Amino acid sequence: IISLAYYECPMLCGIVLNGVLDGLKGLDWTSGKEFTVVNVSFDPKEKFELAAAKKKNLIEALGKPEAAAGWHFLTGDENPIKTLATQLGFGYRWDEKEKQYAHGAGIFVLTPEGKLSRVLYGIQYRPSDLRLSLLEASSGKIGTIIDRLILFCYAYNPLTRQYSMMLTRVM
């Protein structure tokens, strides 16, 4: 899972990160074991210390210290950040009047090979949607046979932005 959020954002980024946190709380899986989460700040002025403080706070709020091994908080230079954002289809720009970045909200689920599998838009990520999107991205390499059966019966609906039961598949 990749999220693009800057750590000193006065509005949306903290809400997105809290949405990821809430979704992860509802998963039986743990980052660092079944999957990895990477948050990248798109503000090139932010440094490692700020990212480390954000990681500490969110790992504590998650209540799974072992998840720290698989939840990374990164900062970097402007060009690599822009390249990543462009490859993911994430747009952002500095708003000089507001003195903050204007950007959308969502997270990106990648395959183990680094290919984009699913974009979950918005600020809340249901644990069931996270689980199914991770299972889908892994091509069944994580999860159980029951998870794969559930994934067969559900499909991602871009209109509702969540996984929904496909009655024709259930039949």
Beta strands, then each sheet from edge to edge (+ up, - down):
strand 1: 2-4
strand 2: 37-40
strand 3: 71-74
strand 4: 92-95
strand 5: 100-103
strand 6: 106-110
strand 7: 116-121
strand 8: 154-157
strand 9: 162-165
sheet 1: 3+ 2+ 1+ 6- 7+
sheet 2: 4+ 5-
sheet 3: 8+ 9-
end
